[in-house]
Amino acid sequence: MKILVTGGAGYIGSHTVLELLNSGNEVVVFDSLEKSTLKNLDEIKLMTGKEISFVKGDLLEYDLVGLLKAQTPDAVIHFAGYKNAGESVKEPSKYHGTNVYGTFLLLEAMRECSVNKIVFSSSCAIFGNPEKLPISEDLLPNPISAYGKSKLMVEYMLKDYFVAYGISSVALRYFNAAGAHESGKIGEEVKATGNIIPLIMENLLGHKTGFTLFGDKFNTPDGSQERDYVHVTDLANGHLKALEKLGNSDGFFFYNLGTGTSSSNKKLIELSEKVSGKKLEYTVSEPRAGDPDFVYADPKKANNELGWTPKFGIDEIIKTAWNWHSISRS
Ligand SMILES: NC(=O)c1ccc[n+]([C@@H]2O[C@H](COP(=O)([O-])OP(=O)(O)OC[C@H]3O[C@@H](n4cnc5c(N)ncnc54)[C@H](O)[C@@H]3O)[C@@H](O)[C@H]2O)c1
């Protein structure tokens, strides 16, 4: 199949491009490069010996109808967008602009060009502070940030576009994407991230100083927050499963992609210190407002309906993240 991957130069997008090529698909990447570079895609070309067509452009400005007419993809995987929940509260226009209106423009172009399959990067942020754990698909979404709201609005849009226009879609609600490809050749670029694991790695490597742990008095066994970290290659493979689903059935589908277990911030630090052989100096600050103690997925629906099961656990996540950060930043 020929797949158009928006945001394909970014973290999860580039890992998905690799898996798509490895399973015999043709890939066109559309990316503004605002939050990424061509580094991961160049590495992927070397790793696979395959071509990746690249189109530089912004969802809000580019002639998306022209793009789809020129490329004629069988399906779209849509990663392009902003992902910082904290920033979205201060700058909601960025999130409603790119994440919501940008996706609307893409869907309209798909409608005009009769491209009728899309896999969308949604997020566990649509659930806000969950009332019940683990988070299954029947929990009512209740986003807090403009980011979470932007993802939920797109889910509503996808449902309507299926009912009215027959565009089938899968919304994948990722929990915390983490780790890097096992080869150590591609990973999360530091320019895009505010995530805890890259920040721990950067501090251990001495590229950053002053790591802050946000609160250590949560109602968890070691007092630090627990989150569901899911390896980026497992997420990438979730997109292949979603495309398979769209090959067999029409509809609007949604799945929580997490491992079903959570790891505490202190555990991340401990594992990172072990794998690096270095000690992390850090201070503890007040918790961020509204940050829940635990967040973790119930991945049963994705297991049962997509046949998706994560292969990597937290040890491999930390090992591959360290491997990537220590190689790419040396
Ligand atoms: N990383 C996570 O833990 C996580 C969790 C849940 C959901 N998501 C979602 O998954 C998607 C991918 O996340 P990621 O971690 O790979 O982020 P990323 O920032 O590495 O990748 C996003 C890519 O989109 C591009 N982009 C941004 N705005 C664009 C625009 N207007 N036009 C064209 N390209 C644009 C960026 O340059 C970047 O390459 C995002 O939509 C994000 O909200 C990520």
The ligand as an ORCA input file, in Angstrom:
! r2SCAN-3c Opt
* xyz 0 1
  N       4.699     11.439     22.222
  C       3.666     11.058     22.959
  O       3.817     10.555     24.104
  C       2.257     11.198     22.415
  C       1.185     10.725     23.199
  C      -0.102     10.842     22.701
  C      -0.320     11.393     21.440
  N       0.728     11.851     20.719
  C       0.447     12.453     19.392
  O       1.157     11.743     18.405
  C       1.542     12.613     17.335
  C       3.031     12.445     17.095
  O       3.719     12.728     18.308
  P       5.312     12.720     18.373
  O       5.681     12.420     19.778
  O       5.871     11.924     17.270
  O       5.577     14.279     18.118
  P       6.677     15.022     17.225
  O       6.626     16.456     17.596
  O       7.984     14.309     17.297
  O       6.089     14.821     15.752
  C       5.104     15.651     15.185
  C       5.567     16.014     13.790
  O       4.573     16.836     13.173
  C       5.212     17.913     12.520
  N       4.236     19.010     12.472
  C       3.765     19.750     13.510
  N       2.875     20.653     13.064
  C       2.760     20.475     11.721
  C       1.998     21.092     10.696
  N       1.159     22.105     10.959
  N       2.131     20.650      9.421
  C       2.983     19.629      9.129
  N       3.746     19.014     10.056
  C       3.632     19.428     11.334
  C       6.437     18.223     13.349
  O       7.451     18.893     12.629
  C       6.869     16.817     13.793
  O       7.785     16.247     12.883
  C       1.116     14.014     17.753
  O      -0.108     14.315     17.111
  C       0.910     13.890     19.257
  O      -0.071     14.772     19.741
  C       2.009     11.763     21.166
*
